[in-house]
Amino acid sequence: MLRAVRGGRAVWAPRGGSGSGSGGAKLGRPLRTAAPQRSDIFRELGPRLSRLGQALRGQLPESEGAWNSLRPHQNSPPPPERADVVVVGGGVLGWSVAYWLKTLENRRHGMRVVVVERDPTYSQASTVLSVGGIRQQFSLPENIRLSLQSATFLRTINEHLWVPNEPPIDIQFQPSGYLFLASEHGAATLEAGVKVQREEGAKVALLSPSQLKAKFPWINTENVAVASYGLENEGWFDPWSLLNAFRRKAMSLGVYSCVGEVTSFVADTADNTPGMPRGVGRVKYVNVRLPDSPEQQPVSCAIVVAAAGAWTGKLLDSATAGLQGSLTLRRLPIEPRKRYVYVWHCPGGPGLETPFLIDTSGAYFRREGIAGNYLGSMSPPEGREPDVGNLEVDHDFFQEEVWPRLAHRVPAFRSLKQVKSAWAGYYDYNAFDQNGVLGPHPQLPNVFVLGGFSGHGLQQSPAAGRVAAELLLHGSCAAVDVGRLAPGRLWGSEPLLEAAIV
Amino acid sequence: MAAALAIRGLRGGRIPPPPHPTGPLRGAASGALQRLGEWFYEVEVVLGWAERLRRRRLRRKNAHYSFIQSLHGHNVAAACFAMSCGGRVRFEGQQRWLCADSRGRWSPEVLQFHHVPVVAVDLSGSQLTYDGLDNFVLLTKLQHLDLSGCPHVDDWALGRLHVFGDSLQELSVARCPRVTERGLATLHQLPKLRCLDVGGLAVQSPGLLRILLEEMLPQCRVLGMEMEEGDPPEAPPELGQPPPLCDSAVIGGRVVPKWH
């Protein structure tokens, strides 16, 4: 029977090889040389189980990458429905106000402060793209006082912002000072400014061209009539460390941080007293649009702090779309202006003593590290502002405008061949008078405007945040009288001009 | 006590670690308290109080001696402050250093130096801070300043030394844990400096920094920053051989102490 089957075509294929192998004395199947099957299972069991464990843990709702359909906003929770103060904008000014509000409040957890930031990666924020300098050489006493108090804050930053069980904060401050050069044309303004700075307590020295050459031999003093050099409390630091320090401390004090974009305010005039002028109302709700969704969350609040940096004007414009009644808001002249920063390497350049030098033409540079790298730029002249739609860098601007001026002032830079790296950032530019705006909006009394610092917001942020918090909590600020910086002046006819804008 | 502090600072001992804000608690106790503080709010609050108390004590130690200054002049006030910190002072025309005794009290003979300028201050190993330098900024003839081993002297405090630009010839910031290359860059304001001791500082690329310092201060002798990282300070010269430039024998971070 078997033979008959085997002779023809076998219906079933015999196991382990061709037909000639079965039933005979010869063993057709070769001996196995691999390890036995049993230990394979156990050897791979350990790694397989750990991979399975990792995959399962990754799916748990609490882990970083998991997505839970029932709770899609696990990692970026929506803002609460009710809050006391909503700070729009999570840059250094916004977090500074949040920190000071929680520090100066009378009772612990007496206020609910919510900070709403639209971009948690800070890809376009002015704070982190800034060059990070701090100076007291301004012409306005309010600016000098704000800078001095900020410098004291930065010096004692661990007393204010240290959180237990974290390493001490290091903002990497470089106390090298600012050096402003002035030609004969600007010498009188510079000297008047130094007089005001000395009255306020800043330590600034005036240098003649020969003293300048003796101190900094690499400068070409042609066309320099006088120079002012900051001796103390001036230099540059790391803005990201400051932002993170404020954020961490504020969150440890109970500030809520939310990701979202404030699209509109809901205001009405129902609470107006009879004596108030027409066209004034109070904001009742702030509409926050959640990230990656059309969902809007209305947050009812008592006070709104508009610290959105370069987009404060746009925020207040669009936010008045939901106004009831006949409130037409005048436009706030705070807008973004694009500025470039270039980094280059020059081995024979100025040494360790290099200050933050600002040339008579407006070009500036400073040392970066100790390996011969420098970074610098120039503010474009009036009327030739670059387009603010994106953060693309224009390298021709360096070749044509910045480098000739810097190479004229510092002959060592003539030999530099190329730019190592460059980036662009926005100034929150106050188109009216390039000075900060601090105070309640004249038409929406519970909206506090904090912005428009035009390039010196970072260095004044600790003190400006404190002044804003004191104005909100106590109604007046003892340390610095910032009545002149109120937003009301923006629609008047007297600009509060600042002479030393870089 | 004061003398012991002075010697420990002068003798090139170990670098004091940068004072962590939780303070100089040592050993297992501080680690256990910190771990408890991570779990219990009460412990965290108590640790915060302890930190605030420590800071208040430091501030009181570095108070401005304005009363003595108004009464006896800024030289005497600076000398009294230095001695109460555990340091030593030397006046112009004097050979010996004045310091406080083991109990921390200084003798009233210092009050007779009303109009004599202070030329040398030795504050090594003391708890001097930025605010404590208020007592010294009016000294116009200071030539020698020793701040080695001070755990609270940082880059901000170095930025204040520009006031001694006309007179300071010897400066030591060896083994100050908070001083970095950023503070050293401000020392170009001291053109009369002849001897700078920067041994034992926590900097990256000490060799490069030494070259940059020598370029910045061409007439100054830079001690203590060797080409290889982690190199021990230079060996002191044999006894009997006069020390080359600095007369207070601050060489390579090691000092032959001068007894008075």
Interface residues (C-beta under 8 A of the other chain):
Chain A: R155 N158 E159 W162 P164 N165 P167 P168 Q172 F173 Q174 P175 S176 G177 K215 L231 E232 N233 G235 G351 L352 E353 I370 A371
Chain B: P18 H20 P21 T22 Q34 G37 E38 E44 L47 G48 R55 Y130 D155 W156 L158 G159 R160 H162 E181 R182 G183 L184 A185 T186 H188 Q189 S205 L208 L209 L212 L213 E215 M216
